[in-house]
Amino acid sequence: MNNINYDKAIQLLQQVSTNAGFLASAENTSNYQRVWARDGVICGLAALASGDEKLIETFKNTLETLANNQHDLGTIPSNVLVSENENTVSYGGLAGRVDAVTWFIIGVCQYGYYKNDRQFVEKYKPQIEKCLQLLDTWEFNNKHLVYVPLSGNWADEYITDGYVLYDQLLRIWALKSYNHFEKSEDISNKINQITKQLEINFTPNSIGEKYHERAYNEVVFDNYMPCSFSPSGYKIQFDAFANSLAVLLNIGSSSFQDTILSSAKHLASSTKLGLVPAFWPPIFENEEHWNLLKNNCKYEFRNYPNEFHNGGSWSMVNGFFGLALISKSQTKSAQLILDRINEANAIEDFSFYENFNTISAKPNGVAYCAWSAAAAVLVHQSITNDFKFLV
């Protein structure tokens, strides 16, 4: 990575740093000028990777803002607008955000691990315990997988709902991170139970009682875990973020993890940007889930085929794909992905766009997006300085 790419990424993270935490974008656009749970923690992970103490302090402030605005029931804010007069807190738009809860736990524990500061985690133990109880409640059937509403996570205008792979994996990461400090047999058992259910319900030819036997038997599994299933059946798009997390967390057999990475690398190499799309293949107007996609937007429709969540390419997602490659010692492949992330971030004089049309390579969404910068920092520092997360 050329120094200019890394330096520009760090500069953007510095630009979005405030006393309340990381903003989602330096562009003054709608609600991006807020402290977000998932964006803020991902930027915070990049701050830890960078070793920049000022950015690390902003991460600490991000976690404090989220903790201070936790709902009485345990929900972590999706985002918080901090102003001189008052705080405006959102727990989600058309639905609540399940992943805000898990990202918060991950953030607190990763910060404590990096700083070797158990007391930091102890400080937020009441908030974390509330989060964990809420996640247990969201299982509804007490069978170890969280039930996520449509629009309930980062892919908030996409079609995933029910037992969403991404959210189950974040929960495992959160539990593992917390249990590094707690050393709880109960938490260890819960991790094993969730992992077992993921392998039974999301991998091919698995042995064990399925949540939805009939739907499972109708799925033609590809070289990855499908993005979600619900009482209505499976949605089988490739979720690059979730499958990257699965590899990072060693879910599934080693051979299946290798197959996931090989499939994703092949997909990335077939695109103009050289990046893996967030979800693939795209959903088109004549297909089953188009109306579900079309109606799931609060403002303007953005999920045209090959754009946004519907087959668009995101630097942030590819950052986690790069980390998955590194975790399996595929450093050369990770460097190729980092090069493509840098090229995408540098478009229009380092505009750090939110996402791109995978076919045309034209930018979409908000410019100066903080987690696009975070992706470059995460992969760069993992390659050059062997930075390791708590997983």
Sequence and secondary structure as in RCSB ss.txt:
>XXXX:A:sequence
MNNINYDKAIQLLQQVSTNAGFLASAENTSNYQRVWARDGVICGLAALASGDEKLIETFKNTLETLANNQHDLGT
IPSNVLVSENENTVSYGGLAGRVDAVTWFIIGVCQYGYYKNDRQFVEKYKPQIEKCLQLLDTWEFNNKHLVYVPL
SGNWADEYITDGYVLYDQLLRIWALKSYNHFEKSEDISNKINQITKQLEINFTPNSIGEKYHERAYNEVVFDNYM
PCSFSPSGYKIQFDAFANSLAVLLNIGSSSFQDTILSSAKHLASSTKLGLVPAFWPPIFENEEHWNLLKNNCKYE
FRNYPNEFHNGGSWSMVNGFFGLALISKSQTKSAQLILDRINEANAIEDFSFYENFNTISAKPNGVAYCAWSAAA
AVLVHQSITNDFKFLV
>XXXX:A:secstr
  HHHHHHHHHHHHHTEETTEEBSBSS  GGGSSEEHHHHHHHHHHHHHHT HHHHHHHHHHHHHHHHT  TTS 
  SEEEE SS EEEESBSSSB HHHHHHHHHHHHHHHHHHT HHHHHHTHHHHHHHHHHHHHTTSSSSS   B T
T SSSTTSS  BEEHHHHHHHHHHHHHHHHHH  HHHHHHHHHHHHHHHHHHSTT  S  SSHHHHHH    SS 
EEEEETTEEEEEEEHHHHHHHHHTT S HHHHHHHHHHHHHHHHTSSS   BSEES   TTSTTHHHHHH  SSS
    TTBTTBB B HHHHHHHHHHHHHTT HHHHHHHHHHHHHHHHHHHH   SEE TTT  EES SSBHHHHHH
HHHHHHHHHS      
